[in-house]
């Protein structure tokens, strides 16, 4: 694996962890794709403190729901909170 000098350290770490094959991207159910798109929009408004991401606020989610059509707001909030928790857990690593 080579990719110039600047990226070679990164690629060596990836190769140590995964060998020569990168992990496959997980399949995503079609009905979840709009939620991922919406999460990406909400994620762009995330704040940070001391270089660490903060939770997406319920106020931000409510603002999103007032700007964009959301059929089931309760389900939407639960999914956004779950995605946010997963994002925060991943960012700790």
PyMOL commands that place a pseudoatom at each C-alpha (Angstrom):
pseudoatom trace, name=CA, resn=UNK, resi=1, chain=A, elem=C, hetatm=0, pos=[0.000, 0.000, 0.000]
pseudoatom trace, name=CA, resn=UNK, resi=2, chain=A, elem=C, hetatm=0, pos=[1.430, 3.344, -0.994]
pseudoatom trace, name=CA, resn=UNK, resi=3, chain=A, elem=C, hetatm=0, pos=[-0.005, 6.787, -1.203]
pseudoatom trace, name=CA, resn=UNK, resi=4, chain=A, elem=C, hetatm=0, pos=[2.773, 9.313, -1.046]
pseudoatom trace, name=CA, resn=UNK, resi=5, chain=A, elem=C, hetatm=0, pos=[4.789, 10.283, 1.995]
pseudoatom trace, name=CA, resn=UNK, resi=6, chain=A, elem=C, hetatm=0, pos=[2.142, 12.328, 3.813]
pseudoatom trace, name=CA, resn=UNK, resi=7, chain=A, elem=C, hetatm=0, pos=[-0.393, 9.502, 3.929]
pseudoatom trace, name=CA, resn=UNK, resi=8, chain=A, elem=C, hetatm=0, pos=[1.905, 6.508, 4.285]
pseudoatom trace, name=CA, resn=UNK, resi=9, chain=A, elem=C, hetatm=0, pos=[1.720, 6.409, 8.112]
pseudoatom trace, name=CA, resn=UNK, resi=10, chain=A, elem=C, hetatm=0, pos=[-2.047, 6.361, 7.989]
pseudoatom trace, name=CA, resn=UNK, resi=11, chain=A, elem=C, hetatm=0, pos=[-2.104, 3.578, 5.416]
pseudoatom trace, name=CA, resn=UNK, resi=12, chain=A, elem=C, hetatm=0, pos=[0.356, 1.520, 7.452]
pseudoatom trace, name=CA, resn=UNK, resi=13, chain=A, elem=C, hetatm=0, pos=[-1.990, 1.773, 10.452]
pseudoatom trace, name=CA, resn=UNK, resi=14, chain=A, elem=C, hetatm=0, pos=[-4.963, 0.720, 8.315]
pseudoatom trace, name=CA, resn=UNK, resi=15, chain=A, elem=C, hetatm=0, pos=[-2.968, -2.180, 6.898]
pseudoatom trace, name=CA, resn=UNK, resi=16, chain=A, elem=C, hetatm=0, pos=[-1.965, -3.328, 10.414]
pseudoatom trace, name=CA, resn=UNK, resi=17, chain=A, elem=C, hetatm=0, pos=[-5.573, -3.329, 11.518]
pseudoatom trace, name=CA, resn=UNK, resi=18, chain=A, elem=C, hetatm=0, pos=[-7.240, -4.789, 8.424]
pseudoatom trace, name=CA, resn=UNK, resi=19, chain=A, elem=C, hetatm=0, pos=[-4.507, -6.437, 6.380]
pseudoatom trace, name=CA, resn=UNK, resi=20, chain=A, elem=C, hetatm=0, pos=[-4.608, -5.790, 2.653]
pseudoatom trace, name=CA, resn=UNK, resi=21, chain=A, elem=C, hetatm=0, pos=[-8.402, -5.714, 2.509]
pseudoatom trace, name=CA, resn=UNK, resi=22, chain=A, elem=C, hetatm=0, pos=[-10.315, -2.759, 3.824]
pseudoatom trace, name=CA, resn=UNK, resi=23, chain=A, elem=C, hetatm=0, pos=[-13.511, -3.575, 5.713]
pseudoatom trace, name=CA, resn=UNK, resi=24, chain=A, elem=C, hetatm=0, pos=[-16.624, -3.509, 3.594]
pseudoatom trace, name=CA, resn=UNK, resi=25, chain=A, elem=C, hetatm=0, pos=[-19.064, -0.704, 4.083]
pseudoatom trace, name=CA, resn=UNK, resi=26, chain=A, elem=C, hetatm=0, pos=[-22.140, -2.089, 5.867]
pseudoatom trace, name=CA, resn=UNK, resi=27, chain=A, elem=C, hetatm=0, pos=[-25.336, -2.335, 3.880]
pseudoatom trace, name=CA, resn=UNK, resi=28, chain=A, elem=C, hetatm=0, pos=[-27.910, 0.239, 4.860]
pseudoatom trace, name=CA, resn=UNK, resi=29, chain=A, elem=C, hetatm=0, pos=[-31.627, -0.425, 4.640]
pseudoatom trace, name=CA, resn=UNK, resi=30, chain=A, elem=C, hetatm=0, pos=[-33.263, 1.825, 2.066]
pseudoatom trace, name=CA, resn=UNK, resi=31, chain=A, elem=C, hetatm=0, pos=[-35.696, 3.281, 4.605]
pseudoatom trace, name=CA, resn=UNK, resi=32, chain=A, elem=C, hetatm=0, pos=[-32.800, 4.515, 6.768]
pseudoatom trace, name=CA, resn=UNK, resi=33, chain=A, elem=C, hetatm=0, pos=[-31.047, 6.509, 4.041]
pseudoatom trace, name=CA, resn=UNK, resi=34, chain=A, elem=C, hetatm=0, pos=[-33.152, 9.664, 4.588]
pseudoatom trace, name=CA, resn=UNK, resi=35, chain=A, elem=C, hetatm=0, pos=[-32.289, 9.566, 8.303]
pseudoatom trace, name=CA, resn=UNK, resi=36, chain=A, elem=C, hetatm=0, pos=[-28.581, 9.427, 7.517]
pseudoatom trace, name=CA, resn=UNK, resi=37, chain=A, elem=C, hetatm=0, pos=[-28.974, 12.402, 5.183]
pseudoatom trace, name=CA, resn=UNK, resi=38, chain=A, elem=C, hetatm=0, pos=[-30.849, 14.312, 7.885]
pseudoatom trace, name=CA, resn=UNK, resi=39, chain=A, elem=C, hetatm=0, pos=[-28.242, 13.382, 10.498]
pseudoatom trace, name=CA, resn=UNK, resi=40, chain=A, elem=C, hetatm=0, pos=[-25.494, 14.748, 8.258]
pseudoatom trace, name=CA, resn=UNK, resi=41, chain=A, elem=C, hetatm=0, pos=[-27.344, 18.065, 8.107]
pseudoatom trace, name=CA, resn=UNK, resi=42, chain=A, elem=C, hetatm=0, pos=[-27.793, 18.146, 11.890]
pseudoatom trace, name=CA, resn=UNK, resi=43, chain=A, elem=C, hetatm=0, pos=[-24.200, 17.069, 12.429]
pseudoatom trace, name=CA, resn=UNK, resi=44, chain=A, elem=C, hetatm=0, pos=[-22.985, 20.130, 10.530]
pseudoatom trace, name=CA, resn=UNK, resi=45, chain=A, elem=C, hetatm=0, pos=[-24.390, 22.302, 13.359]
pseudoatom trace, name=CA, resn=UNK, resi=46, chain=A, elem=C, hetatm=0, pos=[-22.631, 20.322, 16.110]
pseudoatom trace, name=CA, resn=UNK, resi=47, chain=A, elem=C, hetatm=0, pos=[-20.585, 22.336, 18.586]
pseudoatom trace, name=CA, resn=UNK, resi=48, chain=A, elem=C, hetatm=0, pos=[-17.270, 21.313, 20.101]
pseudoatom trace, name=CA, resn=UNK, resi=49, chain=A, elem=C, hetatm=0, pos=[-15.628, 21.926, 23.455]
pseudoatom trace, name=CA, resn=UNK, resi=50, chain=A, elem=C, hetatm=0, pos=[-11.930, 21.312, 24.068]
pseudoatom trace, name=CA, resn=UNK, resi=51, chain=A, elem=C, hetatm=0, pos=[-11.727, 19.587, 20.690]
pseudoatom trace, name=CA, resn=UNK, resi=52, chain=A, elem=C, hetatm=0, pos=[-14.451, 17.085, 21.595]
pseudoatom trace, name=CA, resn=UNK, resi=53, chain=A, elem=C, hetatm=0, pos=[-17.894, 17.015, 19.961]
pseudoatom trace, name=CA, resn=UNK, resi=54, chain=A, elem=C, hetatm=0, pos=[-20.947, 17.914, 22.021]
pseudoatom trace, name=CA, resn=UNK, resi=55, chain=A, elem=C, hetatm=0, pos=[-24.311, 16.199, 21.640]
pseudoatom trace, name=CA, resn=UNK, resi=56, chain=A, elem=C, hetatm=0, pos=[-26.676, 17.549, 19.044]
pseudoatom trace, name=CA, resn=UNK, resi=57, chain=A, elem=C, hetatm=0, pos=[-29.178, 19.481, 21.117]
pseudoatom trace, name=CA, resn=UNK, resi=58, chain=A, elem=C, hetatm=0, pos=[-32.859, 18.697, 21.240]
pseudoatom trace, name=CA, resn=UNK, resi=59, chain=A, elem=C, hetatm=0, pos=[-33.387, 22.348, 20.272]
pseudoatom trace, name=CA, resn=UNK, resi=60, chain=A, elem=C, hetatm=0, pos=[-31.424, 21.764, 17.054]
pseudoatom trace, name=CA, resn=UNK, resi=61, chain=A, elem=C, hetatm=0, pos=[-33.477, 18.662, 16.292]
pseudoatom trace, name=CA, resn=UNK, resi=62, chain=A, elem=C, hetatm=0, pos=[-36.719, 20.578, 16.973]
pseudoatom trace, name=CA, resn=UNK, resi=63, chain=A, elem=C, hetatm=0, pos=[-35.531, 23.400, 14.702]
pseudoatom trace, name=CA, resn=UNK, resi=64, chain=A, elem=C, hetatm=0, pos=[-34.791, 20.866, 11.975]
pseudoatom trace, name=CA, resn=UNK, resi=65, chain=A, elem=C, hetatm=0, pos=[-38.316, 19.443, 12.363]
pseudoatom trace, name=CA, resn=UNK, resi=66, chain=A, elem=C, hetatm=0, pos=[-39.818, 22.908, 11.962]
pseudoatom trace, name=CA, resn=UNK, resi=67, chain=A, elem=C, hetatm=0, pos=[-37.819, 23.591, 8.784]
pseudoatom trace, name=CA, resn=UNK, resi=68, chain=A, elem=C, hetatm=0, pos=[-38.126, 20.213, 7.050]
pseudoatom trace, name=CA, resn=UNK, resi=69, chain=A, elem=C, hetatm=0, pos=[-41.063, 17.806, 6.745]
pseudoatom trace, name=CA, resn=UNK, resi=70, chain=A, elem=C, hetatm=0, pos=[-40.832, 15.071, 9.399]
pseudoatom trace, name=CA, resn=UNK, resi=71, chain=A, elem=C, hetatm=0, pos=[-43.749, 12.637, 9.519]
pseudoatom trace, name=CA, resn=UNK, resi=72, chain=A, elem=C, hetatm=0, pos=[-43.107, 10.935, 12.860]
pseudoatom trace, name=CA, resn=UNK, resi=73, chain=A, elem=C, hetatm=0, pos=[-41.247, 13.397, 15.101]
pseudoatom trace, name=CA, resn=UNK, resi=74, chain=A, elem=C, hetatm=0, pos=[-40.947, 10.991, 18.026]
pseudoatom trace, name=CA, resn=UNK, resi=75, chain=A, elem=C, hetatm=0, pos=[-39.325, 8.326, 15.833]
pseudoatom trace, name=CA, resn=UNK, resi=76, chain=A, elem=C, hetatm=0, pos=[-37.126, 10.963, 14.207]
pseudoatom trace, name=CA, resn=UNK, resi=77, chain=A, elem=C, hetatm=0, pos=[-35.847, 12.200, 17.580]
pseudoatom trace, name=CA, resn=UNK, resi=78, chain=A, elem=C, hetatm=0, pos=[-35.103, 8.636, 18.742]
pseudoatom trace, name=CA, resn=UNK, resi=79, chain=A, elem=C, hetatm=0, pos=[-33.175, 7.835, 15.560]
pseudoatom trace, name=CA, resn=UNK, resi=80, chain=A, elem=C, hetatm=0, pos=[-31.229, 11.113, 15.624]
pseudoatom trace, name=CA, resn=UNK, resi=81, chain=A, elem=C, hetatm=0, pos=[-30.329, 10.564, 19.294]
pseudoatom trace, name=CA, resn=UNK, resi=82, chain=A, elem=C, hetatm=0, pos=[-29.166, 7.006, 18.500]
pseudoatom trace, name=CA, resn=UNK, resi=83, chain=A, elem=C, hetatm=0, pos=[-27.069, 8.172, 15.575]
pseudoatom trace, name=CA, resn=UNK, resi=84, chain=A, elem=C, hetatm=0, pos=[-25.646, 10.972, 17.688]
pseudoatom trace, name=CA, resn=UNK, resi=85, chain=A, elem=C, hetatm=0, pos=[-24.697, 8.568, 20.476]
pseudoatom trace, name=CA, resn=UNK, resi=86, chain=A, elem=C, hetatm=0, pos=[-22.972, 6.282, 17.967]
pseudoatom trace, name=CA, resn=UNK, resi=87, chain=A, elem=C, hetatm=0, pos=[-21.108, 9.270, 16.514]
pseudoatom trace, name=CA, resn=UNK, resi=88, chain=A, elem=C, hetatm=0, pos=[-19.969, 10.395, 19.968]
pseudoatom trace, name=CA, resn=UNK, resi=89, chain=A, elem=C, hetatm=0, pos=[-18.830, 6.874, 20.901]
pseudoatom trace, name=CA, resn=UNK, resi=90, chain=A, elem=C, hetatm=0, pos=[-16.878, 6.575, 17.656]
pseudoatom trace, name=CA, resn=UNK, resi=91, chain=A, elem=C, hetatm=0, pos=[-15.261, 9.980, 18.201]
pseudoatom trace, name=CA, resn=UNK, resi=92, chain=A, elem=C, hetatm=0, pos=[-13.829, 8.811, 21.551]
pseudoatom trace, name=CA, resn=UNK, resi=93, chain=A, elem=C, hetatm=0, pos=[-11.614, 6.277, 19.777]
for i in range(1, 93): cmd.bond("trace and resi %d" % i, "trace and resi %d" % (i + 1))
show_as sticks, trace
zoom trace
